[in-house]
Every structure is written in structure tokens, then in C-alpha cells.
Amino acid sequence: MTNQEMTRRSVLKGGAALAGTLAMGSRAWGVPPIPEERPVLVVFWLNGGPAGLFNSADSFLAKGTFGVTTTNVRALENGLYVDAGSLGALPPAATAHMASINFRHGILRPHEKARAAVLETGPRSQLLRVAAVMPAVPDAAVRCAVVNRLGLPVGVDSTPPAEGGATLEPVVDFGEMSRRLGSERFAEVCEAYHASRVSGAIDDQHSTFAAVESLIHAGASVIFTQPAFTGRPDRQFDTHGDDAGVAARQVMAPITPSLAMFLDRVLALPGRNVVTLLAGEFSRTVPESDHEPGGTATVIGKHVKTGTAGPQAPDGSPPAGAPSPEGLWAYVSAALRLPSAPFGRNPSPELVA
């Protein structure tokens, strides 16, 4: 062995030993190790509750309910069947890392109570519980953002107790984003979503998606928003009597192109583990598209394994063994690779890569 080879091997061994020592020291001092990819959670709230045709399409194929046919369904992997025109039209980086996760809260009415069952536990905010255990970003202006003028859905507390110093912070205009990102980068983000920078207000779908991505670049840990500006302002996906799924698809259609652009961009970000959660308070029944006592969320992220935790029943209900909403948040925490498990055991470990 040459002296050069010995020197190189010694350096490598020394570096590995130093890394191990630092890691042991971090654990001993109670300092969490620096993650290779900083986790970011984005919640797109589908207010009113989306029909299962989007992420459990095979449940309705046999009878053609919600307008599901062999021509508008896309089969992904591990039993996941999605609506071809919406979730099935997302970029390969998303469809290769997409899971449907069921939850059951047992509430049929009202919307306000069901929303609280998903987004809160007692007085505590699930969003803040996630933000509290995320690694701190030193210069982040916002840790847990609520984006656009729609804010939180009715029934959810906008001022819950802080968790680990994190609070819910409304972001209703672009404010200092241009300065924080740099005017050139900010302009590029806005252009990607066809968002006008003439008005500083975040009051439509285009500005909403531009703001969400801008907040990711600015260091936010958790971002919540309602992306739908069609349908009833207070419950856009509350599509009663929609047995053919026409109304549900009409609400989702304008969201899909922006969502596809967003996922294509953020899943490719180096040093970030962006997990996107699409959820609402209910799924819809068959017939009448009424309320089910639970729902099925869609989760997309780098460490999500494509598949389903279980298809919905043909009547639109989540499977009988579906966990409480805490189980959904436990799964999301696992996909984020959080340093701790604030919601307990992940009920679907087979769907995390």
C-alpha cells in the first residue's frame, strides 16, 4: 500500500470517527442530530370533505357510482386506484410517492365538530404539535403558517395554545417575501403559478400556491391552506346529491394544474423533505354524497411508499379498522421522519419507504 493510499484511508477513518463522536455527543447533550433533509409539512385542506373517487376510485368502479368508470381510473401500485384526471394527472415524482390513509372519527354532523376532530385534540392544534418537534430554522419568519384569506375552516380554533413556542400565524399577503427570497427568485416562483405580484393579497388559487412555495424557501416548517376558491366559500367540497361526481370534479379541476406544478417543484428541492397532505373532514356517502364518519387522506412525499392503507367500502365509508385521526398524523410524522413521534405509533409502516 502506498503512502498516499494510507494517508487517504487514515483521513477517511478519522472523519468517520469524528462524525460518530459528534453524533454520540449530540445524543449525550440532548441535542437532536441535524437531519440530512429538513422536513416541511404542507396541508391542503379540502373543506367540506372530498369524495373517495379521488383516492379510492376502485371502491366505486363496480357500480359506477361517483361517475367512476374504467376510462377515468388510474391504477398505481400496492392497491391504490386514483381518479385519472386529478391525482392520476400529477407528475411521476408524486404518483411514485403517494399513499391513501384512512381515518375514522365517528362524527356525521356538524362540519365544525368533524373538522376539529381532524385538526385538533382537545384544545391543542395538530399543526402546532407537528411544528413543535421539527428542527428549528434560525432565520425563518414563520414556523406554522395559515395561508390566504380563507384561513382556517369554521370550527377550528385560530388561537390554540402555543406548542414549543410555535403559534398559528396568518399569512394573507406577500409582505416581505420578495425581500426574504430575493426579487429574482420570488418573481420566478410567482411566474410558475401565474400569480400576479401587482397585488400583495393572497386571495386566489394562483397566489396561494406561490405563497406556499415561497414560505417553504423562507424556512416555514408547517403550512396550512385551503386551495379551493370554487363552490360554497365555507365548505367547497360539500357536494351533496352529487352521485355522478360532477360537482366534486368541478371543484378539483382548477386545483390540479397548480398542484401538479407545486409537487413537481418541491419534491425536487435539495435538502428538503416536503410532505403534502390533502384531507378534509369527511368522505362522501353512496348514495346522496352525504357525510361519512371519517375519511381518506392523500399523502405525498419523498419517503412515502405508493399504496393504500385500505380502500373505502362501496358506500364511501372508511374501512372498519381505520384508526382515529391521530393515526393519520402519526403516519404523516413518520413520512416527515420527525425526530420524535408526537402522535404515537404509525399505523401504516408498510407505506413509508
DAFENZI-V771832 format. One record per helix or strand. SS is the DSSP state (~ for helix, > for strand). FROM is the first residue (numbers start at 1). LEN is the number of residues. If there is no record, write none. Layout:
BEGIN
ss=SS from=FROM len=LEN
ss=SS from=FROM len=LEN
END
This chain:
BEGIN
ss=~ from=3 len=26
ss=> from=38 len=8
ss=~ from=57 len=4
ss=~ from=65 len=3
ss=> from=73 len=3
ss=> from=81 len=3
ss=~ from=87 len=3
ss=~ from=92 len=4
ss=> from=98 len=7
ss=~ from=111 len=9
ss=> from=120 len=2
ss=> from=124 len=2
ss=~ from=126 len=7
ss=> from=144 len=4
ss=> from=163 len=1
ss=> from=166 len=1
ss=> from=168 len=4
ss=> from=173 len=1
ss=~ from=177 len=5
ss=~ from=183 len=10
ss=> from=201 len=1
ss=~ from=205 len=13
ss=> from=222 len=4
ss=~ from=246 len=21
ss=> from=272 len=8
ss=> from=284 len=1
ss=> from=291 len=1
ss=> from=294 len=7
ss=> from=304 len=1
ss=> from=307 len=2
ss=~ from=325 len=12
ss=~ from=349 len=3
ss=> from=352 len=1
END
